[in-house]
């Protein structure tokens, strides 16, 4: 296709996570309205595990507190929202969630998802703790969907982000980029 100017808005994809049992069902990256409906249905009076303590993870945890039997949140930091909002705000938010029966497993990561007949039953943490789980939502961030640009001549940084100047122009004349 010919163009005078081109704007690239690649979108993103969930940040990959490494754990055993990645073929178990009822593990979601919240991406679509259908995902949200499935999560709400599967968590109803059941055990929900949320991986990630930033906006997506904490939003899902808040939405499930009055629906699920239990809500457990796993995070790699000491408090939720630490990078975005800092320690003090993170501690206050954590206390609010704990008052609403959310259990936190901080400074931790997922080691394995264990299923029974293909359906999620347990989440094993690197600490060795085993959490009962009927549904798990992974909200650990996203990465730019730029793999298709690797051979294009457009400069990507080491994390896969498109490098632009202050006017959002890439290293290629008349090609601009932004995040959508």
C-alpha positions as CSV (number, residue, x, y, z in Angstrom):
1,X,0.0,0.0,0.0
2,X,1.2,3.5,-0.7
3,X,1.0,6.3,1.9
4,X,2.1,9.8,2.5
5,X,2.2,9.4,6.3
6,X,1.7,6.3,8.3
7,X,0.7,6.0,12.0
8,X,1.4,2.6,13.7
9,X,-0.8,1.8,16.8
10,X,0.3,-1.8,17.6
11,X,-1.7,-2.4,20.8
12,X,-0.4,-4.8,23.4
13,X,-0.4,-8.4,24.5
14,X,-0.2,-9.9,28.0
15,X,3.3,-10.1,29.5
16,X,4.3,-13.8,29.3
17,X,4.6,-15.6,32.6
18,X,6.6,-18.8,33.1
19,X,5.1,-21.5,35.3
20,X,4.3,-25.3,35.1
21,X,0.8,-26.2,34.1
22,X,0.2,-23.4,31.6
23,X,-2.3,-25.7,29.8
24,X,-4.8,-25.8,32.7
25,X,-8.2,-24.2,32.0
26,X,-9.9,-21.4,33.9
27,X,-6.7,-19.2,33.9
28,X,-7.4,-15.9,32.2
29,X,-5.8,-12.7,31.0
30,X,-8.7,-10.2,31.1
31,X,-8.9,-9.1,27.5
32,X,-12.5,-9.3,26.4
33,X,-16.1,-8.9,27.7
34,X,-16.4,-12.7,27.3
35,X,-13.3,-13.1,29.6
36,X,-15.0,-10.9,32.2
37,X,-18.2,-12.9,32.1
38,X,-16.4,-16.2,32.4
39,X,-14.4,-15.0,35.3
40,X,-17.5,-13.7,37.2
41,X,-19.3,-17.0,36.5
42,X,-16.4,-19.2,37.5
43,X,-15.7,-17.2,40.7
44,X,-19.3,-17.2,41.9
45,X,-19.0,-18.7,45.5
46,X,-15.7,-20.3,44.5
47,X,-12.0,-19.6,45.1
48,X,-10.4,-16.9,42.9
49,X,-6.7,-16.2,42.7
50,X,-5.4,-13.0,41.1
51,X,-1.8,-12.7,40.0
52,X,-0.7,-9.0,39.9
53,X,-1.1,-6.1,42.2
54,X,-1.5,-3.2,39.8
55,X,-4.6,-1.8,38.1
56,X,-6.0,-4.9,36.4
57,X,-5.3,-7.3,39.2
58,X,-6.7,-5.1,41.9
59,X,-9.7,-4.1,39.9
60,X,-10.6,-7.8,39.4
61,X,-10.0,-8.5,43.1
62,X,-12.3,-5.6,44.1
63,X,-15.0,-6.9,41.7
64,X,-14.9,-10.4,43.1
65,X,-14.9,-9.6,46.8
66,X,-18.7,-9.9,47.1
67,X,-19.0,-12.8,44.6
68,X,-16.2,-15.3,45.3
69,X,-15.9,-17.5,48.3
70,X,-12.3,-16.4,48.6
71,X,-10.0,-13.9,46.8
72,X,-6.3,-14.3,47.0
73,X,-3.8,-11.9,45.4
74,X,-0.2,-12.7,44.5
75,X,2.3,-9.9,44.0
76,X,6.1,-9.6,43.6
77,X,6.3,-6.3,45.5
78,X,5.7,-5.6,49.2
79,X,2.4,-3.8,48.6
80,X,-0.1,-3.3,45.8
81,X,0.5,-0.4,43.4
82,X,4.0,0.1,44.7
83,X,5.5,1.2,41.4
84,X,2.5,3.4,40.4
85,X,1.5,4.9,43.8
86,X,4.2,4.2,46.3
87,X,4.5,2.4,49.6
88,X,2.2,4.6,51.7
89,X,-0.8,4.5,49.4
90,X,-0.1,0.8,48.6
91,X,-0.3,-0.1,52.4
92,X,-3.5,1.8,52.8
93,X,-5.1,0.1,49.8
94,X,-3.9,-3.3,51.0
95,X,-5.5,-2.7,54.5
96,X,-8.8,-1.8,52.8
97,X,-8.8,-4.9,50.7
98,X,-7.9,-7.1,53.7
99,X,-10.9,-5.6,55.5
100,X,-12.9,-7.0,52.7
101,X,-11.6,-10.6,53.1
102,X,-8.9,-10.4,50.4
103,X,-5.8,-12.4,51.3
104,X,-2.4,-11.2,50.0
105,X,0.7,-13.3,49.2
106,X,3.3,-10.6,48.6
107,X,6.9,-11.0,47.6
108,X,5.8,-14.1,45.8
109,X,5.3,-15.6,42.3
110,X,3.4,-18.5,40.7
111,X,5.4,-21.7,40.4
112,X,2.7,-24.1,39.1
113,X,-1.0,-24.3,38.2
114,X,-2.4,-27.7,39.1
115,X,-5.6,-29.0,37.5
116,X,-7.9,-31.9,37.9
117,X,-9.4,-33.2,34.6
118,X,-7.9,-30.1,32.9
119,X,-9.7,-27.6,35.2
120,X,-7.7,-25.4,37.6
121,X,-7.7,-26.6,41.3
122,X,-4.6,-25.2,42.9
123,X,-2.0,-22.5,42.4
124,X,1.4,-23.3,43.9
125,X,3.6,-20.4,44.9
126,X,7.4,-20.3,44.7
127,X,7.3,-20.0,48.5
128,X,5.7,-23.5,48.6
129,X,2.3,-22.2,49.7
130,X,-0.6,-23.9,47.9
131,X,-3.8,-21.9,47.2
132,X,-7.2,-23.5,46.3
133,X,-8.3,-22.0,43.1
134,X,-11.3,-22.5,40.7
135,X,-10.4,-19.5,38.6
136,X,-7.2,-17.5,38.2
137,X,-6.7,-14.1,36.6
138,X,-3.3,-13.0,35.5
139,X,-2.8,-9.2,35.5
140,X,0.9,-8.8,35.4
141,X,1.1,-6.2,32.7
142,X,1.5,-6.1,29.0
143,X,4.1,-5.7,26.3
144,X,3.8,-4.0,23.0
145,X,2.7,-6.2,20.1
146,X,5.5,-5.2,17.8
147,X,7.0,-8.5,16.7
148,X,5.7,-7.9,13.1
149,X,8.0,-4.9,12.9
150,X,11.3,-6.7,13.6
151,X,12.5,-6.8,10.0
152,X,10.8,-3.5,8.9
153,X,13.7,-1.1,9.6
154,X,11.7,0.7,12.3
155,X,13.8,0.9,15.4
156,X,12.6,-1.1,18.5
157,X,14.2,-0.8,21.9
158,X,15.3,-3.8,23.9
159,X,11.8,-4.3,25.4
160,X,10.1,-4.1,22.0
161,X,8.8,-0.6,22.2
162,X,9.0,1.6,19.0
163,X,11.4,4.5,19.5
164,X,9.9,7.8,18.6
165,X,10.9,11.5,18.9
166,X,8.8,14.3,20.6
167,X,6.5,14.5,17.5
168,X,6.0,10.7,17.6
169,X,8.0,10.1,14.5
170,X,10.0,6.9,14.2
171,X,13.4,6.6,12.6
172,X,11.7,6.1,9.2
173,X,10.5,9.3,7.4
174,X,6.7,9.8,7.5
175,X,6.1,6.9,9.9
176,X,4.8,7.7,13.3
177,X,3.8,5.5,16.2
178,X,1.8,5.6,19.5
179,X,0.3,3.3,22.0
180,X,-3.3,2.4,21.8
